[in-house]
């Protein structure tokens, strides 16, 4: 008796769906476990208050991170993935490994040593590795989404915000349990007001490393840059945690963390200027070929002119027209970035198929405004 002529084949699409379902399930269970632990530690009333306090500043903070990346905004699905990974999987891994590590060290060296180990060694290493894993996974699954340092900072910022949000639920609850409402408010001021970008700043070092790797053809850079970035993130995190338990906290805050924060903003600003230069350098060929109208390069290489174009589109055609213009700007920018990667030898043999698909979409977006002379 012979077997079937054709064995069942798991297609790439089906495989991706299975990975996606497994990922969602893993994130859900991880988040549930961490929040359940926080609820059991603080009680229902304090837990709800802590959740509200932790969530409240997130929309504003996330808007600040996304504001940096306006030439080629990252896909919402990828941004949600990094944020939710930080809020669930990374927190779950950190809670388990940090707790186990402190118990082991404490049983051998005492409670004081366990506290030092947990804050200065375990937390920086475990938490930054867990957060950095989100960027690594994104690079492995969707390499084309990471175009440079700015993208790395944005993804790092989102995973850091997610992690900080869930971690803050634990800290706000503990503050309320130990010292009542005053404890919760003091903890909120220290973590939610003075240092809301602490975790994004730490992980930004990892994101910068991945961004540098994405811009290089050298294997040594592609391998070492993310590791060096991760190491820098761990060092910053360790210095911050160590200072938090000493009188040096405000000194480290003012002399180290604030300058590092502004340095990262400066790096993001410089990389955004690089993106504008890429647009100016590579889009003229599409204008010459007739894919883009005259004047498109000047408009698409300026964030101010882009914003004016979207505002004008909304005034004349409503939100639908504004969305069309915004997508047109995005597709044109992606074409410029693709050409830049090709010139640097950073794309595979499928670059022509990707360019063709983007050009088809560009033609569709321009069709309603074919009579216009600007995007």
N, C-alpha and C positions, 0 to 999 in steps of 0.2 A: 504493500500500500504506500503510495507516494504522498509526500506532503503537498501543501498548497503551492501553486505556481509562483505566487508573489508573497513574500513575507511582508507583514505590516511595517510601514516606514513612518517614523516620527519626523514630521517636517520641521524645518527651522522655525516656522511660525508657531506650530504647536509647542515646540520646545520653549520658545520665548514666553508663550502664554503660561506654561507650567511654572517657569521661573517667576513670572510676575505674580501668579496666584500664591506660590510658596512665599514670595517676598512679602506680599500683603498679609498673609496669615502670620508670618514670623513677626512682622512689625506690630500687628494687633496684639498678639500674645505677649510680646515683650513690653509694650506700653501698658497693657492691663496689669502685668505682674508688678511693674514699678509703681504704678498708681495705687494698686492694692496695698503694697507695702507702705506707701506714704499714708494711706487712709487708716490702716491698722495702727500706725505709729502715732497719729495725731487725733483720730476721732473724726466723725462725719462733719460736724459743723466747722471745725478748724480746717479740715481737708478742703471743703468747698471754698472757704475764704482764701486758702493758699492757692488753689487752682485759679481763682479769679484774679488774684494779684499777679500770678505768674503769666497769665495770658494777656492781661491788659496792655502792656507796652509792646507786645510782639508785632502787631500790625505796623506801628510807627517805625520800629527798628528794622523790620523786613523791608519797608518802603525805602528806608535809608540805604540799605544794602543794594537793592535793585536799582536805585537812582544812579549808582555808579556805572551801570552797564546799559547804556542807551543806544549805542550804535547797532549792536546785535543782541537784543534781549534774549536770554536763554529760554528754552522751552519750559512752559509751566510744569509739565510732567516731571522734567529733570529737577527743577527747583523744589517741587513738592517732595520728590524722592529724597533729596538730601536733607531737607528740613525734618521730614518724618523719621528718617534713619537716625538723625541726631536725637530726636525726641523719644524714640522707642528702643531700637536695637542697641545703639551706643550707650544709652543710659542703663539698659538691662545688663549688658556686658560689664560696664563699670561697677554697677551695684554688686554683682556677684563676685567678680574677681577682687575688687577692693575689700569687700567684707571678708572673704576667705583669707586674703593675704594678711589683713590686720589680725584675724584670729590666730593664724599660724605664728606670726611674729610675736603677738602678745603672749601666747602660751610659752614661748621660749625666752623672750627678752623683757616681758613686762608691758603694762598698759602704756607707759610713756613712750617706749620705743615703737609700739604699734601705732600710736598717734603720729609720730614723726614719719614713720614709714608710709602710712596711709596718705598723708598730706603732701609730703615732699618727693616721694618716689613712686608709689603705686598709682595714685590718681593721675599725675602727669603722664606717665607711660601708658597706662591702660586707656585712659580717656582720649588722649590724642591719637593713639593707634586706632581706637574704635571709631572715632570721628573721621580720621583720614581714610579708613576703609571705604567710606561712602564715595569719596572722590576717586579712589582707586577703582572701585567697582564701576563707577560711571565711565571712567576712561576705558576700561576693558569692554564695556557693553556698547558705549556710544562715543567712541573716540573723536568723532567729527564735531562733537559739541564743545570740546575744549580747544579754543583757538589761541589762548595765550594767558599771560599772568592775570589780567583782569577777570577772565572767566574763572580762573582758579580761586581768586579772592572772593568772588560772588558765591560760588558753590561752598567754599569754606565758611563764609559768613552765614549761609543758610543752615548748614549742618550745626554750626556753633550756636545759632539762635535756638534751634530745636532742642539741642542738648541742654542749654541754659534754662529754657522754659520748664522742662520736666524736672531738672535738678532743683530749680527754685521752689517747686512745689514741696519738695522734701525739706529744704532749708527754712522756708516760711512757716511750714507746719511745726518744725522743731523749735523755731524761735517763739512761736505762740504757746507751745506746750511748756517750755521752760520759763518764759518770762511774760506770758500773757500778750495782750494787744501791743504793749510797748515793744516786746521782743520781736513781734512780727513786723512792726513798722520800722524798727531800727534795721532789721535784716533786709527789708525791702529797700530802704534808703541806700544801704551799702552795696547791695547786689543789683537792684533794679534801677537805681538812679545814678549812683556814682560809677558803677562798672558794668553796665548792661552789655557792653561789647567785649567783655573779658574773654569769654570762650571764642567768639568769632575772631578776635585778634590772635589768640594762640593758634587756632587752626588755619588762619590766613597764611601763616608761614608754610604750612603743608601745601596749601593751595598755590602759593607762589612757586614752590618747588615743582609741582605738577605742571604749572603753566610754562615754566622755563623748559621743562622736558618736552612739552608739546611743540615748542618753537625750535627745537634742535634736531639735527640729523645724527649727531654723535651719540653712539650707544652709551658711552661713559656718562654723558650729561643726562640722557634719558633714564639711566639707572640711578645715578647718584643724586641728582637734583631733588627728587621727591624724598629720598632718605634724609638728605641734609635739611630739607624743609621740615620734615617730621621731627628731626632731632632738635631743631630750633624751637618748634612748638612745645616740645616737652620741657626744654630748658626754661622758656618763658613761663610756662604753667607752674613749674616747680618753684621758680623764684617768687611768683605771685602767692602760691599757697604757703611757702615758708615765711614770707613777710607777713602774711595775714595772721600768723600766730605769734608775732613779735611786735616790738615797738617800732620796727622799721617799715610798717605797712604804708603809712602816708608818704614816706620818703621814696619807696619803690613805686608807689602809685604815681607820684608827681615826676620823679626823675627817670623812670623807666617806662612804665606802661603808657602814660600820656604821650611821650615822644614816639614810642613805637606805634601807637594808634595813628598819629599824624603822619608818620613815615609810611605806613601802609596806604593811607589816603593819597599821599604823594605818589607812591608807586602806581596806584590805580589811575591817577590822573595822567601820569606819563604814558601808561599803556593805552589809555583812551585816546591820547593824541597820536600815538602810533596807529591806532585803528583808523583815525581820520586820514592819516597819510596813506594808508593802504587803499582806502576808498578813492582818494584823489589819484593814486598811481594806476589803479587797475580798471576803473570804470570807463575811462575815455575810449578804450578799445570797443566797448559795447555801444557807446554812442556812435562811433565811426561805422560800426556794422549795422546800425539802424535799430538796435534792440532798445535803446533808451533815447529819449528826445534831447534836443539841445538844451543846455542849462541844467541837466540832471546832476552832473558831477558837482557843480557849485552848491546845489541844494543838498545833495545827499552827504556831502563831506562836512556839513555844518549842523550841529545839533539845534541851533537856534532856528535855522531855516527849515529844518525838518519839523520842528514844533509848529512853526507858522503855517506850514503846508497842511498839517493835520487839523489845525484850528480853522483854516480856511475851508477845508473839505467838510468839516462838521457844520460850518455856517451855511454852506451851499447844499449839502446833501445829507445832513444828519449823521448819526452815529455809524450807519452802514458805510457811508462814503469815507468817514474818518478811518474805519477799520480797513477799508480797501487801500487807502493811501499808506497807512501804517504797515500793512503787509507788503506793499510794493517796496517801501523803504527797506524792510527786512530782507526781502529776496534779493534786491540789488546789492545790499551789503554782503550777504552770503556769497554772491557771485564774486565780489571783489576779494573776499577772504579765501575763497577756493582758488582763484587765480594766484593769490599770494602764496598759498601753500604749494601750489604746483611749481611756482618759480623757485621755491626753496627745497623742492624734492621731498615734500612731506605728505603727498597723497599717493594712493595706490592707482592701479590701472582702471579703476571704476570712475575716475574723476570726470571723464567725458560724459558718462551716463548721468552723473549727478548734475553736471553743468547743463546738459540738455533738458533734464526735468525742471531745473530752475528757470531756464529760459522759456520753456513752455508756460510755466506759471506766470512769469513776468509778462508774457504776451497777453495772457488772459486778463491780468490786472490792468494793463494799459489799454485794452480794447475799448472800454467805455469812454476813455479820454484821448482817443487817437488824434483828435483835432487840436489838442492842447500842445503848447510848445515847451512846457515844463512839467515835471512830475507833480 
